[in-house]
Amino acid sequence: MVDVFVSYFMQLVDNDTERGTIWLTHKRLTHDGDDVTMDSANELREYPCVIRVSNGKDAKFSTHVSSGQLDKFIGVYGTLLKSSMSTLRKRDKKREKVRAEKQAARKQRLAEPISIEGPKRGNGRRKRQRKVKAALKHETARQRMQEREEAKEKAKV
């Protein structure tokens, strides 16, 4: 039964080599169809595992694996995963580095105050008004960034 399951699983992995997601769930089977009683004698019993595979669309199948066959199944499953890992893409560390540098530059720019210079009336008035408006926008962006950082810290704790 495990061999049939593994062959179906291999076919599913081979079909989704270019793109796709496969979900594999593994849990202990505690229900035999009878009413469950809470005895201390049940603690010594070995339960089989239910292993389900789905691609989120049309392919859904499952199997029961006894505790004696679990090592064999995990070995076959491990080799199958290793063989299918060649289709994964490497992380683009350069892009992540550029993103981090942009974020750091944005934080630094928000930390620097905007200087408002120029006459209140006469030549340069519009330029000063634009700077005042930019300073207000800058301040709200700084407050939003500070609130996000506080929320992240609260989430960590």
DSSP file with accessible surface (Angstrom, degrees, kcal/mol):
  #  RESIDUE AA STRUCTURE BP1 BP2  ACC     N-H-->O    O-->H-N    N-H-->O    O-->H-N    TCO  KAPPA ALPHA  PHI   PSI    X-CA   Y-CA   Z-CA
    1    1 A M     >        0   0  150      0, 0.0     4,-1.9     0, 0.0     5,-0.1   0.000 360.0 360.0 360.0 -38.4    0.0    0.0    0.0
    2    2 A V  H  >  +     0   0    5      1,-0.2     4,-2.7     2,-0.2     5,-0.2   0.887 360.0  55.3 -67.7 -36.9    2.9    2.3    0.8
    3    3 A D  H  > S+     0   0   98      2,-0.2     4,-2.2     1,-0.2    -1,-0.2   0.892 107.6  48.4 -64.6 -38.8    4.5    1.6   -2.5
    4    4 A V  H  > S+     0   0   78      2,-0.2     4,-2.4     1,-0.2    -1,-0.2   0.930 111.9  50.0 -65.3 -43.0    1.4    2.6   -4.5
    5    5 A F  H  X S+     0   0    6     -4,-1.9     4,-2.6     1,-0.2    -2,-0.2   0.929 110.8  49.1 -60.7 -45.6    1.2    5.8   -2.4
    6    6 A V  H  X S+     0   0   14     -4,-2.7     4,-2.8     1,-0.2    -1,-0.2   0.897 109.5  52.0 -63.9 -39.0    4.8    6.6   -3.2
    7    7 A S  H  X S+     0   0   49     -4,-2.2     4,-2.1     2,-0.2    -1,-0.2   0.926 111.3  46.6 -65.8 -41.3    4.4    5.9   -6.9
    8    8 A Y  H  X S+     0   0  119     -4,-2.4     4,-2.2     2,-0.2    -2,-0.2   0.911 112.4  51.3 -62.4 -40.8    1.4    8.3   -7.0
    9    9 A F  H  X S+     0   0    8     -4,-2.6     4,-2.4     1,-0.2    -2,-0.2   0.914 108.6  50.8 -63.7 -41.5    3.4   10.8   -5.0
   10   10 A M  H  X S+     0   0   80     -4,-2.8     4,-2.7     1,-0.2    -1,-0.2   0.911 109.6  50.6 -62.2 -42.5    6.3   10.6   -7.5
   11   11 A Q  H  X S+     0   0  107     -4,-2.1     4,-2.1     2,-0.2    -1,-0.2   0.911 110.3  50.0 -61.6 -41.1    3.9   11.1  -10.4
   12   12 A L  H  X S+     0   0   10     -4,-2.2     4,-1.4     2,-0.2    -2,-0.2   0.918 112.4  46.7 -64.7 -42.3    2.5   14.2   -8.7
   13   13 A V  H  < S+     0   0   18     -4,-2.4    -2,-0.2     1,-0.2    -1,-0.2   0.912 112.3  50.5 -66.8 -41.0    6.0   15.6   -8.1
   14   14 A D  H >< S+     0   0  103     -4,-2.7     3,-0.8     1,-0.2    -1,-0.2   0.855 108.9  52.0 -65.8 -34.5    7.1   14.9  -11.6
   15   15 A N  H 3< S+     0   0  127     -4,-2.1     3,-0.3     1,-0.2    -1,-0.2   0.822 110.7  48.1 -70.8 -31.5    4.0   16.6  -13.0
   16   16 A D  T 3< S+     0   0   39     -4,-1.4    -1,-0.2     1,-0.2    -2,-0.1  -0.180  72.4 120.8-103.4  41.3    4.6   19.8  -11.0
   17   17 A T  S <  S+     0   0   61     -3,-0.8    -1,-0.2     1,-0.1     3,-0.1   0.895  77.3  42.0 -73.7 -37.5    8.3   20.3  -11.8
   18   18 A E  S    S-     0   0  182     -3,-0.3     2,-0.3     1,-0.3    -1,-0.1   0.946 130.6 -15.2 -73.9 -47.4    8.0   23.7  -13.4
   19   19 A R  S    S+     0   0  219      2,-0.0    -1,-0.3     0, 0.0     2,-0.2  -0.995  84.7  83.8-158.5 146.8    5.6   25.3  -11.0
   20   20 A G        -     0   0   49     -2,-0.3     2,-0.4    -3,-0.1    -4,-0.0  -0.715  52.9-102.8 140.9 170.5    3.2   24.3   -8.2
   21   21 A T        -     0   0   82     34,-0.3     2,-0.4    -2,-0.2    -2,-0.0  -0.976  19.6-162.9-130.7 141.7    2.7   23.4   -4.6
   22   22 A I        -     0   0   53     -2,-0.4     2,-0.5    34,-0.1    33,-0.2  -0.994   8.2-154.1-126.5 129.0    2.3   20.1   -3.0
   23   23 A W  E     -A   54   0A 142     31,-3.3    31,-2.2    -2,-0.4     2,-0.5  -0.885   9.5-173.5-104.1 131.4    0.9   19.7    0.6
   24   24 A L  E     -A   53   0A  51     -2,-0.5     2,-0.4    29,-0.2    29,-0.2  -0.991   3.2-171.3-123.9 121.7    1.8   16.7    2.6
   25   25 A T  E     -A   52   0A  71     27,-2.6    27,-2.5    -2,-0.5     2,-0.4  -0.916   2.4-173.4-114.6 146.4    0.2   16.2    6.0
   26   26 A H  E     +A   51   0A  95     -2,-0.4     2,-0.3    25,-0.2    25,-0.2  -0.988  16.6 151.1-141.3 118.1    1.2   13.5    8.5
   27   27 A K  E     -A   50   0A 124     23,-2.2    23,-3.4    -2,-0.4     2,-0.2  -0.984  46.5 -91.0-148.8 163.9   -0.7   12.8   11.7
   28   28 A R  E     -A   49   0A 149     -2,-0.3     2,-0.7    21,-0.2    21,-0.3  -0.509  33.7-134.1 -77.4 135.8   -1.5   10.0   14.1
   29   29 A L        +     0   0   37     19,-3.3    -1,-0.1    -2,-0.2     3,-0.0  -0.817  36.8 159.1 -91.8 112.5   -4.6    7.9   13.4
   30   30 A T        +     0   0   65     -2,-0.7     2,-0.6    17,-0.1    -1,-0.2   0.506  49.2  82.9-110.8  -6.7   -6.4    7.5   16.7
   31   31 A H        +     0   0  110      1,-0.1     4,-0.1     2,-0.1    -1,-0.1  -0.870  40.9 172.0-108.1 120.6   -9.9    6.7   15.4
   32   32 A D        -     0   0   82     -2,-0.6    -1,-0.1     2,-0.3     3,-0.1   0.294  66.0 -93.8-103.0   5.5  -10.7    3.1   14.4
   33   33 A G  S    S+     0   0   59      1,-0.4     2,-0.2     0, 0.0    -2,-0.1   0.285  98.7 102.0  98.2 -12.8  -14.4    3.7   13.9
   34   34 A D  S    S-     0   0  118      1,-0.1    -1,-0.4     0, 0.0    -2,-0.3  -0.533  87.1 -84.5 -95.4 169.3  -15.3    2.7   17.5
   35   35 A D        -     0   0  157     -2,-0.2     2,-0.5    -3,-0.1    -1,-0.1  -0.543  47.4-125.6 -71.1 138.6  -16.1    4.8   20.4
   36   36 A V        -     0   0   99     -2,-0.2     2,-0.4    -3,-0.0    -1,-0.1  -0.741  24.6-166.6 -91.4 129.3  -12.9    6.0   22.1
   37   37 A T        -     0   0   78     -2,-0.5     2,-1.2     2,-0.0     5,-0.1  -0.896  23.7-123.8-112.7 146.7  -12.5    5.3   25.8
   38   38 A M        +     0   0  176     -2,-0.4     2,-0.3     3,-0.0    -2,-0.0  -0.734  49.6 151.3 -92.6  94.0   -9.9    6.9   27.9
   39   39 A D        -     0   0   89     -2,-1.2     3,-0.5     1,-0.1     4,-0.3  -0.867  54.3-129.6-117.7 156.9   -8.0    4.1   29.5
   40   40 A S  S >  S+     0   0   96     -2,-0.3     3,-0.8     1,-0.2     4,-0.4   0.720 108.1  67.3 -75.5 -18.2   -4.4    3.8   30.6
   41   41 A A  G >  S+     0   0   68      1,-0.2     3,-0.9     2,-0.2     4,-0.3   0.798  90.3  62.9 -70.2 -27.3   -4.2    0.6   28.6
   42   42 A N  G >  S+     0   0   46     -3,-0.5     3,-0.7     1,-0.2    -1,-0.2   0.693  88.1  71.3 -70.1 -18.8   -4.6    2.7   25.4
   43   43 A E  G <  S+     0   0  158     -3,-0.8    -1,-0.2    -4,-0.3    -2,-0.2   0.787  94.2  53.3 -68.8 -26.5   -1.3    4.5   26.1
   44   44 A L  G <  S+     0   0  154     -3,-0.9    -1,-0.2    -4,-0.4    -2,-0.2   0.634  88.4 103.0 -82.3 -13.3    0.8    1.4   25.3
   45   45 A R  S <  S-     0   0  100     -3,-0.7     2,-0.5    -4,-0.3    -3,-0.0  -0.443  70.5-132.1 -73.3 140.6   -0.9    0.9   21.9
   46   46 A E        -     0   0  141     -2,-0.1    21,-0.1     0, 0.0    -2,-0.1  -0.835  22.0-149.7 -94.7 128.1    1.0    1.9   18.8
   47   47 A Y        -     0   0   45     -2,-0.5   -17,-0.1    19,-0.1     2,-0.1  -0.737   9.9-125.2 -98.4 143.9   -1.1    4.0   16.4
   48   48 A P        -     0   0   33      0, 0.0   -19,-3.3     0, 0.0     2,-0.3  -0.356  26.5-119.1 -76.5 167.4   -0.7    4.1   12.7
   49   49 A C  E     -AB  28  65A  17     16,-3.1    16,-2.8   -21,-0.3     2,-0.5  -0.833  10.6-142.2-108.0 146.4   -0.1    7.4   10.8
   50   50 A V  E     -AB  27  64A   6    -23,-3.4   -23,-2.2    -2,-0.3     2,-0.5  -0.937  17.7-168.7-104.5 126.6   -2.3    8.9    8.2
   51   51 A I  E     -AB  26  63A   0     12,-2.6    12,-2.0    -2,-0.5     2,-0.4  -0.975   5.1-173.8-119.5 122.5   -0.3   10.6    5.4
   52   52 A R  E     -AB  25  62A 112    -27,-2.5   -27,-2.6    -2,-0.5     2,-0.4  -0.936   5.6-167.3-118.3 143.5   -2.2   12.8    2.9
   53   53 A V  E     +AB  24  61A   2      8,-2.9     8,-2.1    -2,-0.4     2,-0.3  -0.982  13.1 164.0-130.1 138.1   -1.0   14.5   -0.2
   54   54 A S  E     -AB  23  60A  25    -31,-2.2   -31,-3.3    -2,-0.4     6,-0.2  -0.991  33.8-156.4-149.6 149.0   -2.7   17.1   -2.3
   55   55 A N        -     0   0   18      4,-1.5   -34,-0.3    -2,-0.3     5,-0.1   0.264  56.3-108.5-104.5   8.7   -1.7   19.6   -4.9
   56   56 A G  S    S+     0   0   50      3,-0.4     4,-0.1     1,-0.2   -34,-0.1   0.401 100.7  57.0  84.2  -2.4   -4.7   21.9   -4.0
   57   57 A K  S    S-     0   0  160      2,-0.3    -1,-0.2     0, 0.0     3,-0.0   0.446 119.6 -27.9-121.3 -98.4   -6.6   21.0   -7.2
   58   58 A D  S    S+     0   0  139     -3,-0.1     2,-0.7     1,-0.1    -2,-0.0   0.716 106.2  85.6-104.7 -24.1   -7.6   17.6   -8.3
   59   59 A A        +     0   0   23    -47,-0.0    -4,-1.5     2,-0.0    -3,-0.4  -0.717  46.2 149.6 -90.7 113.6   -5.0   15.2   -6.9
   60   60 A K  E     +B   54   0A 155     -2,-0.7     2,-0.3    -6,-0.2    -6,-0.2  -0.961  10.0 148.7-141.4 123.5   -5.8   14.1   -3.3
   61   61 A F  E     -B   53   0A  47     -8,-2.1    -8,-2.9    -2,-0.4     2,-0.3  -0.985  16.4-172.9-151.7 159.7   -4.8   10.7   -1.9
   62   62 A S  E     -B   52   0A  63     -2,-0.3     2,-0.3   -10,-0.2   -10,-0.2  -0.942   3.8-164.6-147.5 167.7   -3.8    9.3    1.4
   63   63 A T  E     -B   51   0A   2    -12,-2.0   -12,-2.6    -2,-0.3     2,-0.5  -0.974  22.7-121.0-151.6 160.5   -2.5    6.1    3.1
   64   64 A H  E     -B   50   0A  93     -2,-0.3     2,-0.5   -14,-0.2   -14,-0.2  -0.919  26.3-165.9-104.4 130.1   -2.2    4.5    6.5
   65   65 A V  E     -B   49   0A   0    -16,-2.8   -16,-3.1    -2,-0.5     2,-0.1  -0.976  12.4-139.8-120.4 122.3    1.4    3.7    7.5
   66   66 A S    >>  -     0   0   55     -2,-0.5     4,-0.9   -18,-0.2     3,-0.7  -0.342  29.5-107.0 -74.3 163.9    2.0    1.4   10.5
   67   67 A S  T 34 S+     0   0   52      1,-0.2     4,-0.5     2,-0.2     3,-0.3   0.815 119.6  56.6 -65.2 -26.1    4.7    2.2   12.9
   68   68 A G  T 34 S+     0   0   65      1,-0.2     4,-0.3     2,-0.1    -1,-0.2   0.831 111.0  42.2 -72.1 -31.7    6.8   -0.6   11.5
   69   69 A Q  T <> S+     0   0   80     -3,-0.7     4,-2.4     1,-0.2    -1,-0.2   0.517  90.6  90.1 -91.3  -5.2    6.7    0.7    8.0
   70   70 A L  H  X S+     0   0   37     -4,-0.9     4,-2.7    -3,-0.3     5,-0.2   0.900  84.8  51.3 -63.2 -40.6    7.3    4.4    9.0
   71   71 A D  H  > S+     0   0  131     -4,-0.5     4,-2.1    -3,-0.2    -1,-0.2   0.917 111.3  48.4 -63.1 -40.8   11.1    4.2    8.7
   72   72 A K  H  > S+     0   0  107     -4,-0.3     4,-2.3     2,-0.2     5,-0.2   0.933 112.7  48.3 -63.6 -45.5   10.8    2.7    5.2
   73   73 A F  H  X S+     0   0    6     -4,-2.4     4,-3.0     1,-0.2     5,-0.2   0.922 110.5  50.3 -62.8 -43.9    8.4    5.4    4.2
   74   74 A I  H  X S+     0   0   86     -4,-2.7     4,-2.6     1,-0.2    -1,-0.2   0.891 110.0  51.8 -64.3 -36.7   10.5    8.2    5.6
   75   75 A G  H  X S+     0   0   42     -4,-2.1     4,-2.0    -5,-0.2    -1,-0.2   0.943 113.5  42.7 -63.4 -46.3   13.5    6.8    3.7
   76   76 A V  H  X S+     0   0   43     -4,-2.3     4,-2.2     2,-0.2    -2,-0.2   0.917 115.0  50.7 -66.3 -41.9   11.7    6.7    0.4
   77   77 A Y  H  X S+     0   0   57     -4,-3.0     4,-2.4    -5,-0.2    -2,-0.2   0.914 108.9  52.1 -62.6 -40.9   10.1   10.1    1.0
   78   78 A G  H  X S+     0   0   24     -4,-2.6     4,-2.4    -5,-0.2    -1,-0.2   0.920 110.1  47.2 -63.2 -44.2   13.5   11.6    1.8
   79   79 A T  H  X S+     0   0   86     -4,-2.0     4,-2.1     2,-0.2    -1,-0.2   0.890 111.3  52.4 -66.5 -35.3   15.1   10.3   -1.4
   80   80 A L  H  X S+     0   0    8     -4,-2.2     4,-1.7     2,-0.2    -2,-0.2   0.924 110.2  47.9 -65.6 -41.9   12.2   11.6   -3.4
   81   81 A L  H  X S+     0   0   54     -4,-2.4     4,-1.0     1,-0.2    -2,-0.2   0.921 110.5  51.6 -63.9 -43.7   12.5   15.1   -1.8
   82   82 A K  H  < S+     0   0  163     -4,-2.4     3,-0.4     1,-0.2     4,-0.3   0.894 110.3  48.8 -61.9 -37.9   16.2   15.2   -2.5
   83   83 A S  H >< S+     0   0   76     -4,-2.1     3,-0.6     1,-0.2    -1,-0.2   0.832 113.0  47.2 -72.4 -28.7   15.7   14.3   -6.1
   84   84 A S  H >< S+     0   0   27     -4,-1.7     3,-1.1     1,-0.2    -1,-0.2   0.556  90.7  82.2 -89.8  -5.8   13.0   16.9   -6.6
   85   85 A M  G >< S+     0   0   97     -4,-1.0     3,-1.4    -3,-0.4    -1,-0.2   0.681  72.6  78.3 -71.3 -15.1   15.0   19.7   -4.9
   86   86 A S  G <  S+     0   0  103     -3,-0.6    -1,-0.2    -4,-0.3    -2,-0.1   0.748  86.5  59.9 -67.4 -20.2   16.9   20.3   -8.1
   87   87 A T  G <  S+     0   0   74     -3,-1.1    -1,-0.3    -4,-0.1    -2,-0.2   0.584  83.1 103.9 -84.6  -7.9   13.9   22.3   -9.5
   88   88 A L  S <  S-     0   0  119     -3,-1.4     2,-0.3    -4,-0.2   -71,-0.0  -0.413  70.9-124.8 -73.3 149.7   14.0   24.8   -6.7
   89   89 A R        -     0   0  234     -2,-0.1     2,-0.1     1,-0.1    -1,-0.1  -0.693  22.4-114.4 -92.7 148.7   15.5   28.3   -7.4
   90   90 A K        -     0   0  200     -2,-0.3     2,-0.1     1,-0.1    -1,-0.1  -0.448  38.4 -98.1 -75.1 151.9   18.3   29.8   -5.4
   91   91 A R        -     0   0  170     -2,-0.1     2,-1.3     1,-0.1     3,-0.2  -0.454  29.8-125.7 -68.0 142.5   17.5   32.9   -3.3
   92   92 A D     >  +     0   0   80      1,-0.2     4,-1.6    -2,-0.1     5,-0.1  -0.721  33.9 174.7 -92.8  90.3   18.5   36.1   -4.9
   93   93 A K  H  > S+     0   0  146     -2,-1.3     4,-2.3     1,-0.2    -1,-0.2   0.810  74.5  60.3 -68.7 -28.9   20.8   37.5   -2.2
   94   94 A K  H  > S+     0   0  165      2,-0.2     4,-2.4     1,-0.2    -1,-0.2   0.932 105.4  47.4 -65.4 -42.7   21.8   40.5   -4.3
   95   95 A R  H  > S+     0   0  153      1,-0.2     4,-2.3     2,-0.2    -1,-0.2   0.900 111.6  51.0 -64.9 -40.2   18.2   41.7   -4.6
   96   96 A E  H  X S+     0   0   83     -4,-1.6     4,-2.3     2,-0.2    -1,-0.2   0.890 109.6  50.9 -63.4 -38.5   17.7   41.2   -0.9
   97   97 A K  H  X S+     0   0  135     -4,-2.3     4,-2.4     2,-0.2    -2,-0.2   0.925 110.0  48.9 -65.8 -43.3   20.8   43.3   -0.2
   98   98 A V  H  X S+     0   0   65     -4,-2.4     4,-2.4     1,-0.2    -2,-0.2   0.917 111.5  50.6 -62.4 -41.1   19.6   46.1   -2.5
   99   99 A R  H  X S+     0   0  163     -4,-2.3     4,-2.2     1,-0.2    -1,-0.2   0.912 110.4  48.8 -62.8 -42.6   16.2   46.1   -0.8
  100  100 A A  H  X S+     0   0   62     -4,-2.3     4,-2.3     2,-0.2    -1,-0.2   0.890 110.7  50.8 -65.2 -39.3   17.9   46.3    2.6
  101  101 A E  H  X S+     0   0  110     -4,-2.4     4,-2.5     2,-0.2    -2,-0.2   0.910 109.9  49.8 -65.5 -40.6   20.1   49.2    1.5
  102  102 A K  H  X S+     0   0  133     -4,-2.4     4,-2.4     2,-0.2    -2,-0.2   0.911 110.8  50.1 -62.3 -41.7   17.0   51.1    0.1
  103  103 A Q  H  X S+     0   0   77     -4,-2.2     4,-2.3     2,-0.2    -2,-0.2   0.912 111.1  48.5 -63.9 -42.1   15.2   50.6    3.4
  104  104 A A  H  X S+     0   0   59     -4,-2.3     4,-2.3     2,-0.2    -2,-0.2   0.913 111.6  49.6 -65.1 -40.6   18.2   51.8    5.4
  105  105 A A  H  X S+     0   0   53     -4,-2.5     4,-2.5     2,-0.2    -2,-0.2   0.902 110.2  51.4 -65.0 -38.6   18.5   54.9    3.1
  106  106 A R  H  X S+     0   0  109     -4,-2.4     4,-2.1     2,-0.2    -2,-0.2   0.922 110.3  48.5 -64.7 -41.8   14.8   55.6    3.6
  107  107 A K  H  X S+     0   0   85     -4,-2.3     4,-1.4     1,-0.2    -1,-0.2   0.909 112.4  48.6 -64.0 -41.6   15.1   55.4    7.4
  108  108 A Q  H  X S+     0   0  126     -4,-2.3     4,-1.2     1,-0.2    -2,-0.2   0.907 110.2  51.0 -66.3 -40.6   18.1   57.7    7.3
  109  109 A R  H  < S+     0   0  148     -4,-2.5     3,-0.3     1,-0.2    -1,-0.2   0.891 109.8  50.4 -64.5 -36.5   16.3   60.2    5.1
  110  110 A L  H  < S+     0   0   18     -4,-2.1    -1,-0.2     1,-0.2    -2,-0.2   0.787 105.6  57.4 -71.3 -25.7   13.3   60.2    7.5
  111  111 A A  H  < S+     0   0   70     -4,-1.4    -1,-0.2    -5,-0.2    -2,-0.2   0.792  92.5  80.7 -74.9 -27.2   15.6   60.8   10.4
  112  112 A E  S  < S-     0   0  110     -4,-1.2     2,-0.1    -3,-0.3     0, 0.0  -0.653  83.2-126.9 -82.6 132.9   17.0   64.0    8.9
  113  113 A P        -     0   0  110      0, 0.0     2,-0.5     0, 0.0    -2,-0.1  -0.434  17.8-119.3 -77.1 152.4   14.8   67.1    9.3
  114  114 A I        -     0   0   64     -2,-0.1     2,-0.4    21,-0.1    21,-0.0  -0.802  26.3-134.3 -90.4 125.6   13.8   69.2    6.3
  115  115 A S        -     0   0   69     -2,-0.5     2,-0.7     1,-0.0    20,-0.0  -0.676  11.5-151.8 -84.1 132.3   15.0   72.8    6.6
  116  116 A I        +     0   0   69     -2,-0.4     2,-0.3    16,-0.0    12,-0.1  -0.909  30.4 156.5-106.8 109.5   12.4   75.4    5.8
  117  117 A E        +     0   0  122     -2,-0.7    14,-0.1    10,-0.1    -2,-0.0  -0.841  20.2  70.3-126.8 166.0   14.1   78.6    4.5
  118  118 A G  S    S-     0   0   42     -2,-0.3     6,-0.1    10,-0.0     2,-0.1  -0.301  80.7 -50.6 111.8 165.1   13.1   81.5    2.4
  119  119 A P        -     0   0   62      0, 0.0     9,-0.2     0, 0.0     3,-0.1  -0.352  32.5-141.4 -74.6 149.5   10.8   84.4    2.6
  120  120 A K  S    S+     0   0  148      1,-0.1     2,-0.3     8,-0.1     4,-0.1   0.757  90.8  28.0 -77.0 -27.7    7.2   84.1    3.8
  121  121 A R  S    S+     0   0  207      2,-0.1     2,-0.2     3,-0.0    -1,-0.1  -0.937 109.1  16.6-130.2 156.5    6.2   86.8    1.2
  122  122 A G  S >  S+     0   0   58     -2,-0.3     3,-1.5    -3,-0.1     2,-0.1  -0.526 107.4  12.4  89.2-153.1    7.6   87.8   -2.1
  123  123 A N  T 3  S+     0   0  157      1,-0.2    -2,-0.1    -2,-0.2     0, 0.0  -0.368 129.2  23.0 -64.2 134.2   10.0   85.9   -4.3
  124  124 A G  T 3> S+     0   0   39     -6,-0.1     4,-2.0    -2,-0.1    -1,-0.2   0.518  82.3 123.2  90.3   4.3   10.5   82.3   -3.2
  125  125 A R  H <> S+     0   0  116     -3,-1.5     4,-2.3     2,-0.2     5,-0.2   0.930  74.8  47.8 -64.8 -45.4    7.2   82.1   -1.3
  126  126 A R  H  > S+     0   0  187      1,-0.2     4,-2.4     2,-0.2    -1,-0.2   0.886 109.6  53.6 -64.4 -38.4    5.9   79.1   -3.3
  127  127 A K  H  > S+     0   0  123      1,-0.2     4,-2.0     2,-0.2    -1,-0.2   0.922 109.8  47.8 -61.8 -42.5    9.2   77.3   -2.8
  128  128 A R  H  X S+     0   0   59     -4,-2.0     4,-2.4    -9,-0.2    -2,-0.2   0.905 109.7  53.0 -65.2 -40.5    8.9   77.8    0.9
  129  129 A Q  H  X S+     0   0   91     -4,-2.3     4,-2.5     1,-0.2    -2,-0.2   0.906 108.0  50.8 -63.0 -39.9    5.2   76.5    0.9
  130  130 A R  H  X S+     0   0  160     -4,-2.4     4,-2.6     1,-0.2    -1,-0.2   0.908 110.4  49.8 -63.1 -39.9    6.3   73.4   -1.0
  131  131 A K  H  X S+     0   0   57     -4,-2.0     4,-2.4     2,-0.2    -2,-0.2   0.891 110.1  50.1 -66.6 -38.7    9.0   72.8    1.7
  132  132 A V  H  X S+     0   0   54     -4,-2.4     4,-2.2     2,-0.2    -2,-0.2   0.938 112.3  47.4 -63.3 -45.3    6.5   73.3    4.5
  133  133 A K  H  X S+     0   0  160     -4,-2.5     4,-2.3     1,-0.2    -2,-0.2   0.912 112.5  49.2 -62.5 -42.3    4.1   70.8    2.9
  134  134 A A  H  X S+     0   0   43     -4,-2.6     4,-2.6     1,-0.2    -1,-0.2   0.885 109.0  53.6 -64.3 -36.7    7.0   68.3    2.4
  135  135 A A  H  X S+     0   0   24     -4,-2.4     4,-2.2     2,-0.2    -2,-0.2   0.905 109.2  48.0 -66.2 -40.3    8.0   68.8    6.0
  136  136 A L  H  X S+     0   0  114     -4,-2.2     4,-2.1     2,-0.2    -2,-0.2   0.926 113.7  46.8 -64.5 -43.8    4.5   67.9    7.2
  137  137 A K  H  X S+     0   0  156     -4,-2.3     4,-2.3     1,-0.2    -2,-0.2   0.906 111.4  52.6 -63.2 -40.2    4.4   64.9    4.9
  138  138 A H  H  X S+     0   0   23     -4,-2.6     4,-2.2     1,-0.2    -2,-0.2   0.902 108.2  50.9 -61.5 -42.1    7.8   63.9    6.2
  139  139 A E  H  X S+     0   0   76     -4,-2.2     4,-2.3     2,-0.2    -1,-0.2   0.904 109.7  48.7 -66.3 -42.2    6.7   64.1    9.8
  140  140 A T  H  X S+     0   0   63     -4,-2.1     4,-2.4     2,-0.2    -1,-0.2   0.907 111.4  50.5 -65.8 -38.6    3.6   61.9    9.2
  141  141 A A  H  X S+     0   0   26     -4,-2.3     4,-2.4     2,-0.2    -2,-0.2   0.904 109.7  50.9 -64.0 -39.6    5.8   59.3    7.4
  142  142 A R  H  X S+     0   0   65     -4,-2.2     4,-2.3     2,-0.2    -2,-0.2   0.914 110.4  49.0 -63.6 -42.2    8.2   59.3   10.3
  143  143 A Q  H  X S+     0   0   93     -4,-2.3     4,-2.5     2,-0.2    -2,-0.2   0.919 110.9  49.9 -64.9 -42.0    5.4   58.8   12.8
  144  144 A R  H  X S+     0   0  127     -4,-2.4     4,-2.4     2,-0.2    -2,-0.2   0.914 111.1  49.4 -62.6 -41.5    4.0   55.9   10.7
  145  145 A M  H  X S+     0   0   29     -4,-2.4     4,-2.3     2,-0.2    -2,-0.2   0.922 110.9  49.8 -63.7 -41.3    7.4   54.3   10.6
  146  146 A Q  H  X S+     0   0  102     -4,-2.3     4,-2.2     1,-0.2    -2,-0.2   0.916 110.3  50.2 -65.3 -40.6    7.8   54.7   14.3
  147  147 A E  H  X S+     0   0  121     -4,-2.5     4,-2.4     1,-0.2    -1,-0.2   0.911 110.1  50.8 -64.5 -39.9    4.4   53.1   14.9
  148  148 A R  H  X S+     0   0  138     -4,-2.4     4,-2.3     2,-0.2    -2,-0.2   0.913 110.1  49.3 -63.1 -43.0    5.3   50.1   12.7
  149  149 A E  H  X S+     0   0   64     -4,-2.3     4,-2.1     2,-0.2    -1,-0.2   0.903 111.1  49.6 -65.1 -39.0    8.6   49.6   14.5
  150  150 A E  H  X S+     0   0   96     -4,-2.2     4,-2.3     2,-0.2    -2,-0.2   0.908 110.3  50.8 -65.1 -39.6    6.8   49.6   17.9
  151  151 A A  H  X S+     0   0   59     -4,-2.4     4,-2.1     1,-0.2    -2,-0.2   0.896 109.5  50.9 -64.6 -38.6    4.2   47.2   16.6
  152  152 A K  H  X S+     0   0  135     -4,-2.3     4,-1.7     2,-0.2    -1,-0.2   0.907 110.5  49.0 -64.5 -42.5    7.0   44.8   15.4
  153  153 A E  H  X S+     0   0  128     -4,-2.1     4,-1.5     1,-0.2    -2,-0.2   0.891 111.0  49.6 -65.2 -39.6    8.7   45.0   18.8
  154  154 A K  H  < S+     0   0  163     -4,-2.3    -1,-0.2     1,-0.2    -2,-0.2   0.882 109.2  52.8 -65.4 -37.1    5.4   44.2   20.6
  155  155 A A  H  < S+     0   0   85     -4,-2.1    -1,-0.2     1,-0.2    -2,-0.2   0.841 106.7  52.9 -67.2 -33.5    4.8   41.3   18.2
  156  156 A K  H  <        0   0  180     -4,-1.7    -1,-0.2    -5,-0.1    -2,-0.2   0.867 360.0 360.0 -68.0 -37.2    8.3   39.9   19.1
  157  157 A V     <        0   0  161     -4,-1.5    -3,-0.1    -5,-0.1    -4,-0.0   0.483 360.0 360.0 -82.7 360.0    7.6   40.0   22.8
